[in-house]
Amino acid sequence: MAKTTETVLEINLNHLEHNYRYFQSKLKANTKFLSVVKASAYGADAVVIAKKLEALGATYLAVAYVNEGVQLRDAGIKMPILVLHPQAANFKILIDRCLEPSLYSPKILNDFIEVCAAQQQKDYPVHIKFNTGLNRLGFWENDVDFIREKLKDKNDVKVTSIFSHLAASEDLNEKEFTKTQIHIFEKIAQEFNDKINHKPFKHLLNTSGIINYSEAQFDMVRSGIGLYGFGNDSKIDAQLRPVLSLKTIISQIHKIEPGETVGYNRKYASKGYRVTATLPLGHADGIGRQYGNGESYVNVNGQKAPIIGNVCMDMIMIDITNITCKEGDEVVIFGEQPTAEEFASTANTISYELVTGISQRVKRVIVG
Ligand SMILES: *Cc1c(COP(=O)(O)O)cnc(C)c1O
């Protein structure tokens, strides 16, 4: 890999393939694989990632919102796309572009049936979401009768799948709670099959669910963060490869005398002779102020360089005293070392937030 000459987010498709195969190897032969590509494929590039996954044979994609699905259709993606959290205002566009809605409440089900009827749709594929304890989106267990009444004697929509979402699949201290969620989902599925004369397929697990509760894979699993290289578990992470690396270069080096300060509001005060480097990225690129003045470090020629002072909009300063480097040298913000998970943890957040927050100003470079 050639060294970078500007700030870039590298997207490694070979690593995506490795991670995809890793999770596939955890599944039964007939379990479908839904790849979650919401939020620009976790900050990468939804179209590039979706095309690679299509080539790898993934069965389904999911996005959060209708406009994300439209972007994939515009790029020629033909796979079925589940829209996890659609709004009624976009239902016409959703139908136009053959996107499949998650219907999560009586109101949204009513709204969707109405639009389907007006558009003379027959058997439009929909996915019914049940709440089993996350208490975020979803019908309640006792809504099955309502759903049956709504669907009875009508064929505007066809329930392709029913699903739910785990609240704490990565946290083994919550095993009992998670097992209860699995049990509730099984009960709902049974009731659904009994009361509605039709058998939709079922899915429940996200990435950590695949790792910790593979017995509950039902007919399909939904993986996001794992595809991009994180399993919320250091043992799993060691077997995955980071798809995303944020790299930049040293713009300028300064020699600082004792008592001098660095950056806005003079938040870093030097206790001795220090050498600092200024990097061309800042909070407008997605590296928030919480990464300044603390525990966060970046990688300069294999060595740890702490971020000092306040993170600026377009720049970050680091301490490179005792590190052999020069202006123009490459700096890794996250990637192999530190990983996005490690870098995020220094600011008390998680890889999900860090990678989805890298702004569109940062050039995406595809590897592989
Ligand atoms: C985002 C999301 C996922 C993917 O979760 P990961 O932890 O990234 O694997 C799966 N299902 C639903 C409903 C989601 O919203």
The ligand as an SDF file (V2000), in Angstrom:
LIG
                    3D

 15 15  0  0  0  0  0  0  0  0999 V2000
  -28.0130   -1.5440   12.7240 C   0  0  0  0  0  0  0  0  0  0  0  0
  -28.8360   -2.7730   12.8790 C   0  0  0  0  0  0  0  0  0  0  0  0
  -28.2460   -4.0440   12.7430 C   0  0  0  0  0  0  0  0  0  0  0  0
  -26.7500   -4.2670   12.6040 C   0  0  0  0  0  0  0  0  0  0  0  0
  -26.1640   -4.3110   13.8990 O   0  0  0  0  0  0  0  0  0  0  0  0
  -24.6040   -4.6090   14.0780 P   0  0  0  0  0  0  0  0  0  0  0  0
  -24.4080   -4.6030   15.5610 O   0  0  0  0  0  0  0  0  0  0  0  0
  -23.8860   -3.4910   13.4170 O   0  0  0  0  0  0  0  0  0  0  0  0
  -24.3390   -5.9240   13.4460 O   0  0  0  0  0  0  0  0  0  0  0  0
  -29.0840   -5.1480   12.7480 C   0  0  0  0  0  0  0  0  0  0  0  0
  -30.4290   -5.0060   12.9060 N   0  0  0  0  0  0  0  0  0  0  0  0
  -31.0120   -3.7910   13.0900 C   0  0  0  0  0  0  0  0  0  0  0  0
  -32.4920   -3.7280   13.2940 C   0  0  0  0  0  0  0  0  0  0  0  0
  -30.2340   -2.6400   13.0930 C   0  0  0  0  0  0  0  0  0  0  0  0
  -30.8190   -1.4610   13.2880 O   0  0  0  0  0  0  0  0  0  0  0  0
  1  2  1  0
  2  3  1  0
  2 14  2  0
  3  4  1  0
  3 10  2  0
  4  5  1  0
  5  6  1  0
  6  7  2  0
  6  8  1  0
  6  9  1  0
 10 11  1  0
 11 12  2  0
 12 13  1  0
 12 14  1  0
 14 15  1  0
M  END
$$$$
